[in-house]
Amino acid sequence: MPRVRRSPSPSRQHRHNHCEHPPRPLLTKADDFTDVSRGRPKPFTLTGDALVQARLTPEAWRLEIVTDPFTSAEVKEPASLTRQLSLEEGTALDLPALMELGRTHSVRFLKAMQCLNISAPLGQGLWEGVPLREVLRLCGAMHNVRRIYYWGFHNEDPTQLFQSSLSYTQVMETAPGELPAFLAYRLNGEPIPLKRGGPVRMLIPWAHGFKSIKWLQRIAVTNDYKANDTYAIQNNDPESHLKTAAYIDQAPEKFPAGQAVSFTGLALAGLSGLKRVEHWLRRVEPGTPAIAFDDATYRAATWTACELEAPPADWSGILPAGIAAKDVLGFDPATGRPATWPLRYSMISWSTTLKDLAPGKYEFRARAVDVNDFAQPEPRPMLKTGKNAVEVHRFEIV
């Protein structure tokens, strides 16, 4: 069902509605991301020796890469690695070694972060790190590996364990033009702050945030064919991709008659890309019934295209110093221009202005249409794959 707008996250701050609106910055400052961290206490609140003992300082951080001994009646042989990296043997990967690997294998890309069970995006950053496949190759040959399990620091409390997984294919193969799963250690050109999951976190470009585990500390290769994601256990779709969707910025509930009314918002380009954002304005009279996205009134509505933020002509003032657009995945390495706009798994601003509205009550809805011509909330309206309702803002002209 369409929703009444609630208070926005920092990434969706209200902008004045009777003038032209410059788009919000394409890169969200690290401190301005909406925080959805878990833990009692939350890991980023640790200080002093507790932080060191948790291996959450750059100097103390270590990553184990081990085998899961899983076998079953159907699965006779466990996964194996030529070499395991473990704390016990003193071979766990440290941050200098990971960054050294990044000297030859680092990747950067622009990604919007969004939680599966929160409708609003949390922010967008330029993330940098090393593809997970390159890190796994430090362990030599792998045998009988079907999935990669991973988790982060959880206060040494099994009940707080938050974990996720990917298939072997998702980790080791990347289609042309697609983005790899990787271990990130920089955000917007700087070390990832503890609050954002640093020193190192997993980044899965195509997925909701539950796949991009913070405070990464352990990876296990397994011959188990089942996902072990905490979100799967909690009755969500563990393979859900980011959805193409539009979001409405907070706006007043009343506007004076005789003035143009502008609405703005964010549009996120998910797996299926973004073709346009469009709006539907509905006059509401006393007794007008509520609607669901699939009822006859909704299907018969006239939707009008909104204006999308254009790609910057010059990225030098947007990207961190020393980083050229041609060195970011999703950009043409020759021209430095985006291969698609918006970039896959990123978000941009949209806007529209309504004029000559008569006094009365209205409903304003905005939706995204993907490159396959599916209009939000299609093609996946199921909540288990992420919130994707068409947002509605109710207002009155007085």
C-alpha positions as CSV (number, residue, x, y, z in Angstrom):
1,M,0.0,0.0,0.0
2,P,1.2,3.6,-0.6
3,R,2.6,5.2,2.6
4,V,2.3,8.5,4.2
5,R,5.7,10.2,4.3
6,R,7.5,10.0,7.6
7,S,10.4,12.1,8.8
8,P,13.4,11.8,6.4
9,S,16.8,10.3,7.1
10,P,19.8,12.7,6.9
11,S,20.2,11.6,3.2
12,R,16.7,12.9,2.5
13,Q,16.7,16.2,4.1
14,H,13.9,18.7,3.3
15,R,14.7,21.4,0.8
16,H,12.6,24.6,0.3
17,N,9.8,24.2,-2.1
18,H,9.3,27.4,-3.9
19,C,12.6,27.8,-5.8
20,E,15.0,25.9,-7.9
21,H,16.8,23.2,-6.0
22,P,20.4,22.2,-6.6
23,P,20.7,18.4,-6.3
24,R,22.1,17.1,-3.1
25,P,25.8,16.0,-3.1
26,L,26.4,12.7,-4.9
27,L,28.7,11.6,-2.1
28,T,27.3,11.4,1.4
29,K,29.8,12.4,4.1
30,A,30.7,9.5,6.3
31,D,29.1,11.1,9.4
32,D,25.9,11.7,7.5
33,F,24.9,8.1,6.6
34,T,21.9,6.9,8.5
35,D,23.2,4.4,11.1
36,V,21.5,1.0,11.4
37,S,24.3,-0.8,13.3
38,R,23.5,-3.7,15.6
39,G,25.1,-4.9,18.8
40,R,24.9,-4.5,22.6
41,P,27.0,-2.5,22.9
42,K,27.3,-1.3,19.3
43,P,30.9,-2.1,18.2
44,F,31.7,1.5,17.2
45,T,31.0,2.6,20.8
46,L,34.0,0.6,22.2
47,T,37.0,2.6,23.3
48,G,40.6,2.0,24.5
49,D,41.7,-1.5,25.1
50,A,38.3,-2.9,24.4
51,L,38.6,-1.7,20.9
52,V,42.1,-3.3,20.5
53,Q,40.9,-6.6,22.0
54,A,38.0,-6.6,19.5
55,R,40.6,-6.1,16.7
56,L,38.7,-2.9,15.5
57,T,41.7,-0.6,15.2
58,P,43.7,-0.5,12.0
59,E,46.7,-2.0,13.8
60,A,44.8,-4.8,15.5
61,W,42.5,-5.7,12.7
62,R,42.9,-9.3,11.5
63,L,40.9,-11.4,9.1
64,E,40.7,-15.2,9.3
65,I,40.0,-17.3,6.1
66,V,39.2,-20.8,7.1
67,T,37.3,-23.9,6.0
68,D,33.9,-24.9,7.3
69,P,33.9,-28.6,8.2
70,F,30.3,-29.1,7.1
71,T,29.3,-32.5,5.7
72,S,25.9,-34.3,5.7
73,A,24.2,-37.4,4.4
74,E,24.2,-35.7,0.9
75,V,27.5,-33.7,1.2
76,K,30.3,-36.3,1.7
77,E,33.4,-34.1,1.5
78,P,34.0,-30.8,3.3
79,A,35.5,-27.7,1.6
80,S,39.3,-27.4,1.6
81,L,41.9,-24.7,1.1
82,T,45.6,-25.2,0.4
83,R,46.4,-22.7,3.1
84,Q,44.2,-21.3,5.9
85,L,44.7,-17.9,7.4
86,S,44.0,-18.1,11.2
87,L,44.6,-16.3,14.4
88,E,45.8,-19.5,16.1
89,E,48.6,-20.0,13.6
90,G,49.5,-16.3,13.4
91,T,48.7,-16.2,9.7
92,A,45.5,-14.1,9.7
93,L,45.5,-11.3,7.1
94,D,46.3,-7.8,8.5
95,L,45.4,-4.4,7.0
96,P,48.9,-3.6,5.5
97,A,48.8,-6.9,3.6
98,L,45.3,-6.2,2.4
99,M,46.2,-2.8,1.2
100,E,49.4,-4.1,-0.4
101,L,47.1,-6.4,-2.4
102,G,45.1,-3.3,-3.3
103,R,48.2,-1.8,-5.0
104,T,47.5,-4.1,-8.0
105,H,43.9,-5.2,-7.5
106,S,42.0,-2.3,-6.0
107,V,38.5,-1.3,-7.2
108,R,36.4,1.8,-6.6
109,F,32.7,2.4,-7.3
110,L,29.8,4.6,-6.3
111,K,27.2,2.7,-4.3
112,A,24.0,3.6,-2.4
113,M,23.5,1.8,0.8
114,Q,20.0,0.6,1.8
115,C,18.6,-1.8,4.3
116,L,16.2,-4.4,3.2
117,N,13.7,-3.5,5.9
118,I,14.0,0.3,5.8
119,S,12.4,2.2,2.9
120,A,14.8,5.1,2.7
121,P,18.4,4.9,1.4
122,L,21.0,5.3,4.1
123,G,23.5,7.3,2.0
124,Q,25.9,6.9,-0.9
125,G,29.7,6.8,-1.1
126,L,32.7,6.1,-3.2
127,W,34.0,2.7,-1.8
128,E,37.4,1.3,-2.4
129,G,39.0,-2.1,-1.7
130,V,40.0,-5.4,-3.0
131,P,37.8,-8.0,-4.8
132,L,36.9,-10.9,-2.5
133,R,38.1,-13.4,-5.1
134,E,41.7,-11.9,-5.0
135,V,41.7,-12.2,-1.2
136,L,40.6,-15.9,-1.4
137,R,43.4,-16.6,-3.9
138,L,45.9,-15.9,-1.0
139,C,44.8,-19.3,0.3
140,G,45.8,-21.3,-2.8
141,A,43.6,-23.9,-4.5
142,M,40.0,-24.4,-3.2
143,H,38.2,-27.7,-3.5
144,N,34.5,-28.6,-2.8
145,V,33.5,-24.9,-2.2
146,R,29.9,-24.0,-2.9
147,R,29.4,-20.9,-0.7
148,I,31.4,-18.3,1.1
149,Y,30.3,-17.5,4.6
150,Y,31.4,-14.4,6.4
151,W,30.7,-12.4,9.6
152,G,32.1,-9.5,11.6
153,F,32.7,-8.6,15.2
154,H,29.7,-9.3,17.5
155,N,30.9,-8.7,21.1
156,E,32.0,-12.4,21.4
157,D,28.4,-13.2,21.9
158,P,26.9,-15.9,19.7
159,T,23.4,-14.5,20.1
160,Q,24.6,-11.3,18.5
161,L,26.2,-13.0,15.5
162,F,25.3,-11.3,12.2
163,Q,26.4,-13.2,9.2
164,S,25.9,-13.4,5.4
165,S,27.0,-15.5,2.5
166,L,27.5,-15.6,-1.3
167,S,27.7,-18.4,-3.8
168,Y,31.1,-19.4,-5.1
169,T,30.0,-18.2,-8.5
170,Q,29.0,-14.7,-7.2
171,V,32.4,-14.3,-5.6
172,M,34.7,-15.7,-8.3
173,E,32.9,-14.6,-11.6
174,T,31.9,-11.1,-12.7
175,A,30.0,-10.4,-15.9
176,P,31.4,-7.7,-18.2
177,G,30.4,-4.3,-16.8
178,E,29.3,-5.7,-13.5
179,L,30.9,-5.0,-10.1
180,P,32.6,-7.6,-7.9
181,A,32.1,-8.4,-4.2
182,F,35.0,-6.9,-2.3
183,L,36.6,-6.0,1.0
184,A,36.4,-2.2,1.4
185,Y,38.9,-0.1,3.4
186,R,38.2,3.4,2.1
187,L,35.1,5.5,1.9
188,N,35.2,8.8,-0.1
189,G,39.0,8.5,-0.3
190,E,39.5,8.2,3.5
191,P,39.8,5.2,5.8
192,I,36.4,3.8,6.6
193,P,35.3,5.1,10.0
194,L,34.5,2.7,12.8
195,K,30.9,3.8,12.7
196,R,30.6,2.9,9.0
197,G,32.1,-0.6,9.6
198,G,35.8,0.0,9.4
199,P,38.6,-0.7,9.5
200,V,37.4,-3.3,6.8
201,R,33.9,-4.3,5.8
202,M,32.4,-6.4,3.1
203,L,30.8,-4.5,0.1
204,I,28.4,-6.3,-2.2
205,P,27.4,-3.8,-4.9
206,W,24.2,-5.3,-6.0
207,A,22.7,-6.2,-2.6
208,H,21.0,-4.7,0.3
209,G,23.1,-3.7,3.4
210,F,22.7,-7.1,5.2
211,K,25.2,-8.6,2.7
212,S,27.8,-5.8,3.3
213,I,28.8,-7.0,6.7
214,K,30.6,-4.4,8.9
215,W,33.7,-5.0,11.1
216,L,34.6,-8.0,8.9
217,Q,36.7,-10.6,10.8
218,R,36.1,-14.1,9.5
219,I,35.5,-15.8,6.1
220,A,34.7,-19.5,5.9
221,V,34.5,-21.5,2.6
222,T,32.0,-24.3,2.8
223,N,30.5,-27.2,0.8
224,D,27.1,-26.4,2.4
225,Y,24.7,-25.4,-0.4
226,K,22.5,-23.4,2.0
227,A,22.7,-19.7,2.7
228,N,23.5,-18.9,6.4
229,D,22.4,-15.3,6.3
230,T,21.0,-13.9,9.5
231,Y,18.3,-12.2,7.3
232,A,17.4,-15.5,5.7
233,I,16.8,-17.0,9.1
234,Q,14.6,-14.0,9.9
235,N,12.3,-14.8,6.9
236,N,13.8,-12.5,4.3
237,D,15.1,-13.2,0.8
238,P,18.9,-13.7,1.2
239,E,19.5,-13.1,-2.6
240,S,17.5,-9.9,-3.0
241,H,19.1,-7.2,-5.2
242,L,18.7,-3.5,-4.7
243,K,15.5,-2.3,-6.3
244,T,14.9,0.5,-8.7
245,A,12.8,2.9,-6.7
246,A,11.9,6.6,-6.2
247,Y,11.7,8.3,-2.8
248,I,10.0,11.6,-1.9
249,D,11.7,14.2,0.2
250,Q,9.9,15.6,3.2
251,A,7.5,18.5,2.2
252,P,5.0,20.7,3.9
253,E,1.4,19.6,4.3
254,K,0.0,23.0,3.2
255,F,1.0,25.4,0.4
256,P,-0.5,28.9,-0.4
257,A,-2.7,29.1,-3.4
258,G,-1.2,30.9,-6.4
259,Q,2.3,29.6,-6.0
260,A,4.1,26.8,-7.8
261,V,4.7,23.7,-5.7
262,S,7.9,21.8,-6.2
263,F,8.6,18.2,-5.0
264,T,12.1,16.6,-4.9
265,G,13.4,13.2,-4.0
266,L,15.9,10.4,-4.7
267,A,15.9,7.8,-7.3
268,L,17.9,4.6,-6.9
269,A,19.0,2.5,-9.9
270,G,18.9,-1.1,-8.9
271,L,19.7,-4.3,-10.8
272,S,17.4,-3.4,-13.6
273,G,18.6,0.2,-14.1
274,L,16.5,3.4,-14.1
275,K,14.8,4.8,-17.2
276,R,12.7,7.6,-15.5
277,V,10.9,8.8,-12.5
278,E,7.3,9.9,-12.9
279,H,4.6,11.4,-10.7
280,W,0.8,11.2,-10.4
281,L,-1.2,14.0,-8.8
282,R,-4.6,13.1,-7.5
283,R,-7.3,15.5,-6.3
284,V,-8.9,14.1,-3.1
285,E,-12.6,15.0,-2.4
286,P,-14.5,14.1,0.7
287,G,-15.2,10.4,0.6
288,T,-12.5,9.6,-1.9
289,P,-11.5,5.9,-1.2
290,A,-7.9,4.9,-0.5
291,I,-6.2,2.9,-3.2
292,A,-3.7,0.0,-3.5
293,F,-1.0,0.0,-6.1
294,D,-2.8,-2.6,-8.2
295,D,-6.4,-1.4,-8.1
296,A,-8.2,0.0,-11.2
297,T,-7.7,3.6,-10.2
298,Y,-4.0,3.2,-9.9
299,R,-3.7,1.4,-13.2
300,A,-5.7,4.0,-15.0
301,A,-3.7,6.9,-13.6
302,T,-1.8,9.4,-15.8
303,W,1.8,9.5,-14.8
304,T,4.0,12.4,-15.8
305,A,7.8,12.3,-16.1
306,C,9.9,14.2,-13.5
307,E,13.3,15.8,-14.2
308,L,16.3,13.7,-13.4
309,E,19.6,15.1,-12.2
310,A,22.1,15.2,-15.1
311,P,25.5,13.6,-14.8
312,P,28.2,16.2,-13.8
313,A,30.2,17.6,-16.6
314,D,33.2,17.7,-14.4
315,W,33.8,15.0,-11.8
316,S,37.0,16.5,-10.4
317,G,35.1,18.6,-7.8
318,I,32.9,15.6,-6.8
319,L,35.3,12.7,-6.4
320,P,38.0,12.8,-3.7
321,A,41.3,14.5,-4.5
322,G,43.6,12.3,-6.6
323,I,40.8,10.0,-7.9
324,A,39.9,10.4,-11.6
325,A,36.5,9.3,-12.9
326,K,38.1,7.0,-15.4
327,D,39.5,5.0,-12.5
328,V,36.1,4.3,-11.0
329,L,34.1,1.2,-12.1
330,G,31.1,2.1,-14.1
331,F,32.9,4.9,-15.9
332,D,34.4,4.7,-19.4
333,P,38.2,4.4,-18.8
334,A,38.9,6.5,-21.9
335,T,36.5,9.4,-21.5
336,G,35.8,9.3,-17.8
337,R,32.1,9.5,-18.5
338,P,29.5,7.2,-16.8
339,A,28.8,4.2,-18.9
340,T,25.1,4.4,-17.8
341,W,23.3,7.2,-16.0
342,P,22.5,6.9,-13.2
343,L,25.3,4.4,-12.5
344,R,24.0,1.0,-11.5
345,Y,23.4,0.7,-7.7
346,S,23.7,4.4,-7.2
347,M,21.1,7.1,-6.6
348,I,20.5,10.6,-8.0
349,S,18.0,13.4,-7.4
350,W,14.7,14.1,-9.2
351,S,12.4,17.0,-9.1
352,T,9.1,18.3,-10.5
353,T,7.1,21.6,-10.3
354,L,3.3,21.8,-10.2
355,K,1.6,25.0,-11.2
356,D,-1.9,26.5,-11.1
357,L,-3.3,24.1,-8.4
358,A,-6.8,25.0,-7.2
359,P,-7.4,25.1,-3.5
360,G,-8.2,21.7,-2.1
361,K,-6.6,18.4,-0.9
362,Y,-4.2,16.4,-3.1
363,E,-2.1,13.2,-3.1
364,F,1.3,13.3,-4.8
365,R,2.9,10.0,-5.7
366,A,6.3,9.3,-7.3
367,R,7.5,6.0,-8.8
368,A,10.5,4.7,-10.7
369,V,10.4,2.9,-14.1
370,D,13.3,0.6,-14.8
371,V,15.0,-0.1,-18.1
372,N,12.7,-3.1,-18.6
373,D,9.7,-0.8,-18.3
374,F,8.6,-2.3,-15.0
375,A,7.1,0.5,-12.9
376,Q,7.6,0.4,-9.1
377,P,6.8,-1.6,-7.1
378,E,7.2,-4.2,-9.8
379,P,8.9,-6.4,-10.7
380,R,9.3,-7.5,-7.1
381,P,6.6,-6.1,-4.8
382,M,7.1,-8.8,-2.1
383,L,8.3,-7.3,1.2
384,K,10.7,-10.3,1.8
385,T,12.9,-8.8,-1.1
386,G,12.9,-5.3,0.4
387,K,10.5,-2.4,1.0
388,N,9.5,-0.9,-2.4
389,A,6.1,0.8,-1.9
390,V,5.2,3.8,-4.1
391,E,5.4,6.7,-1.7
392,V,2.6,9.3,-1.3
393,H,2.7,12.8,0.1
394,R,-0.7,14.3,1.1
395,F,-1.0,18.1,1.1
396,E,-3.5,20.9,0.8
397,I,-3.6,24.1,-1.2
398,V,-5.0,26.9,1.0
